[in-house]
Amino acid sequence: PDAHPPHPQTPGILDTQGSVDLEEIAGDFSSYYDDSYSNDTFPDYDATPCHNHFCPLFQRVAPPFLAATCAAAALGTGALLVALAKSPQAWRWPRSRALVAQLALGTALFAALLPALAAGVARGWHLGTGPCRLTHLLWHWSLFAQALLVASGSCGTAWARWDPRSRRLAVALWAVALLLATPAALVSGVAAGSSCVRRSVGILAPAYLLHLTLCLCLLLLLPAGLLLAALAVPRLRASWAAGAGLLWLFLGLWGPYGAGLAGEFLLQAGLLEPTCGSFQHFDLALGLSEGLGVLHCGLGPLALLLAWRC
């Protein structure tokens, strides 16, 4: 049963129960959506059944995908930390030691959540509402902190050395990221008794609209603004040429997920007219975009190590 008041829904998720939420492949790998369906057939459009086969694919692919990504993240982050410890003087701006160490911390925090999410896919979520909300809080905290770190590393030389100024900046960025992640914890919850869902409130609930706005600002508008600034300011272009552009791997992997969240809102709020094809293609595209974003915790450390070695 729904855990929230009635809210605008697309025909594809009306009056259906018990299946895996299609948009949760990265944000909530353990979830079964509170308004999902018991099989892969949507209500009829023009008397033609609408079938969606993404859920069975998700259940087969998600656990091994998460396990492999977590293993790659552990190896890459470990190697990155060893390189930072053994050759502290080799890390110069724009891949300075202070910045890289914080990105490694964010990656480690993100990857540490993957085993619990993978277990939730296979066995359901049985830890309760508190741990569910804490998981979403930490997941988004690490995500937002990395976005802010990448942005700060692309716009100045604050991380060129680890001094009182850079330490204050680090505390401020992590504190702001935690504050921005709080709405994610407020809108998440447990549905159907064993499903930790990313959204347990209505699509138009103020808390969710705030969370969606923050995601779009950090994952779409921020990268677009930095790109325009780099094109307009020669100094920023020179920084990219020196290697700062590698830090954009994170934002590049998460950008499609931000666009997917916007599409999800438009469909579920009824601002776009749904069809069988739109739902089927959207589910797959959103799942792939979230999986692409999750890859950052494995590819990011490897990219930084490769850049350092080269």
Solvent accessible surface area in square Angstrom, and as a share of the most:
residue,aa,sasa,rsa
1,P,130,0.82
2,D,70,0.36
3,A,67,0.52
4,H,21,0.09
5,P,99,0.63
6,P,135,0.85
7,H,23,0.10
8,P,55,0.34
9,Q,42,0.19
10,T,2,0.01
11,P,49,0.31
12,G,0,0.00
13,I,18,0.09
14,L,73,0.36
15,D,138,0.72
16,T,22,0.13
17,Q,93,0.41
18,G,54,0.52
19,S,15,0.10
20,V,3,0.02
21,D,5,0.03
22,L,17,0.08
23,E,7,0.03
24,E,0,0.00
25,I,18,0.09
26,A,0,0.00
27,G,2,0.02
28,D,0,0.00
29,F,0,0.00
30,S,1,0.00
31,S,1,0.01
32,Y,47,0.18
33,Y,9,0.03
34,D,9,0.05
35,D,5,0.03
36,S,3,0.02
37,Y,5,0.02
38,S,92,0.60
39,N,89,0.46
40,D,37,0.19
41,T,47,0.28
42,F,6,0.03
43,P,55,0.34
44,D,87,0.45
45,Y,43,0.16
46,D,144,0.75
47,A,89,0.69
48,T,79,0.46
49,P,67,0.42
50,C,1,0.01
51,H,80,0.36
52,N,4,0.02
53,H,125,0.56
54,F,15,0.06
55,C,8,0.05
56,P,54,0.34
57,L,66,0.33
58,F,4,0.02
59,Q,80,0.36
60,R,156,0.57
61,V,69,0.39
62,A,1,0.00
63,P,33,0.21
64,P,80,0.50
65,F,48,0.20
66,L,1,0.01
67,A,61,0.47
68,A,66,0.51
69,T,8,0.05
70,C,29,0.17
71,A,55,0.42
72,A,41,0.31
73,A,1,0.01
74,A,66,0.51
75,L,138,0.68
76,G,1,0.01
77,T,9,0.05
78,G,31,0.30
79,A,46,0.36
80,L,1,0.00
81,L,88,0.44
82,V,80,0.46
83,A,10,0.07
84,L,8,0.04
85,A,70,0.55
86,K,163,0.69
87,S,35,0.23
88,P,42,0.26
89,Q,124,0.55
90,A,50,0.39
91,W,10,0.04
92,R,157,0.57
93,W,68,0.24
94,P,5,0.03
95,R,49,0.18
96,S,3,0.02
97,R,110,0.40
98,A,14,0.11
99,L,0,0.00
100,V,0,0.00
101,A,39,0.30
102,Q,17,0.08
103,L,15,0.07
104,A,1,0.01
105,L,104,0.52
106,G,0,0.00
107,T,7,0.04
108,A,43,0.33
109,L,41,0.20
110,F,0,0.00
111,A,9,0.07
112,A,69,0.54
113,L,21,0.10
114,L,1,0.00
115,P,71,0.45
116,A,42,0.33
117,L,1,0.01
118,A,16,0.13
119,A,41,0.32
120,G,2,0.02
121,V,9,0.05
122,A,70,0.54
123,R,179,0.65
124,G,14,0.13
125,W,7,0.02
126,H,130,0.58
127,L,115,0.57
128,G,33,0.32
129,T,57,0.33
130,G,48,0.46
131,P,57,0.36
132,C,0,0.00
133,R,99,0.36
134,L,96,0.48
135,T,14,0.08
136,H,1,0.01
137,L,37,0.18
138,L,42,0.21
139,W,1,0.00
140,H,1,0.01
141,W,60,0.21
142,S,0,0.00
143,L,1,0.00
144,F,0,0.00
145,A,1,0.01
146,Q,5,0.02
147,A,0,0.00
148,L,27,0.14
149,L,0,0.00
150,V,1,0.01
151,A,12,0.09
152,S,25,0.16
153,G,0,0.00
154,S,3,0.02
155,C,56,0.34
156,G,19,0.19
157,T,81,0.47
158,A,13,0.10
159,W,0,0.00
160,A,41,0.32
161,R,163,0.60
162,W,128,0.45
163,D,40,0.21
164,P,76,0.48
165,R,144,0.53
166,S,0,0.00
167,R,102,0.37
168,R,160,0.58
169,L,52,0.26
170,A,9,0.07
171,V,106,0.61
172,A,49,0.38
173,L,24,0.12
174,W,33,0.12
175,A,56,0.44
176,V,66,0.38
177,A,0,0.00
178,L,70,0.35
179,L,127,0.63
180,L,36,0.18
181,A,0,0.00
182,T,53,0.31
183,P,10,0.06
184,A,2,0.02
185,A,13,0.10
186,L,107,0.53
187,V,0,0.00
188,S,0,0.00
189,G,3,0.03
190,V,37,0.21
191,A,4,0.03
192,A,73,0.57
193,G,66,0.63
194,S,33,0.21
195,S,2,0.02
196,C,0,0.00
197,V,0,0.00
198,R,2,0.01
199,R,1,0.00
200,S,13,0.08
201,V,36,0.21
202,G,9,0.08
203,I,0,0.00
204,L,83,0.41
205,A,24,0.18
206,P,114,0.72
207,A,35,0.27
208,Y,1,0.00
209,L,62,0.31
210,L,94,0.47
211,H,2,0.01
212,L,11,0.06
213,T,71,0.41
214,L,29,0.14
215,C,0,0.00
216,L,41,0.20
217,C,51,0.30
218,L,15,0.08
219,L,1,0.01
220,L,58,0.29
221,L,116,0.58
222,L,46,0.23
223,P,17,0.11
224,A,48,0.37
225,G,38,0.37
226,L,18,0.09
227,L,78,0.39
228,L,120,0.60
229,A,34,0.26
230,A,2,0.02
231,L,110,0.55
232,A,78,0.60
233,V,57,0.33
234,P,88,0.55
235,R,147,0.54
236,L,13,0.06
237,R,104,0.38
238,A,62,0.48
239,S,16,0.10
240,W,70,0.25
241,A,92,0.72
242,A,61,0.47
243,G,14,0.14
244,A,0,0.00
245,G,28,0.27
246,L,73,0.36
247,L,7,0.03
248,W,39,0.14
249,L,57,0.28
250,F,14,0.06
251,L,4,0.02
252,G,48,0.47
253,L,17,0.08
254,W,0,0.00
255,G,14,0.13
256,P,56,0.35
257,Y,1,0.00
258,G,0,0.00
259,A,54,0.42
260,G,10,0.10
261,L,1,0.01
262,A,29,0.23
263,G,17,0.16
264,E,1,0.01
265,F,36,0.15
266,L,64,0.32
267,L,10,0.05
268,Q,14,0.06
269,A,19,0.15
270,G,54,0.52
271,L,113,0.56
272,L,87,0.43
273,E,153,0.69
274,P,22,0.14
275,T,69,0.40
276,C,30,0.18
277,G,30,0.28
278,S,39,0.25
279,F,11,0.05
280,Q,63,0.28
281,H,132,0.59
282,F,41,0.17
283,D,7,0.04
284,L,76,0.38
285,A,60,0.46
286,L,3,0.01
287,G,0,0.00
288,L,114,0.57
289,S,11,0.07
290,E,0,0.00
291,G,9,0.08
292,L,68,0.34
293,G,0,0.00
294,V,0,0.00
295,L,58,0.29
296,H,4,0.02
297,C,0,0.00
298,G,5,0.05
299,L,76,0.38
300,G,19,0.19
301,P,3,0.02
302,L,89,0.44
303,A,22,0.17
304,L,12,0.06
305,L,27,0.13
306,L,118,0.59
307,A,16,0.13
308,W,61,0.21
309,R,186,0.68
310,C,131,0.78
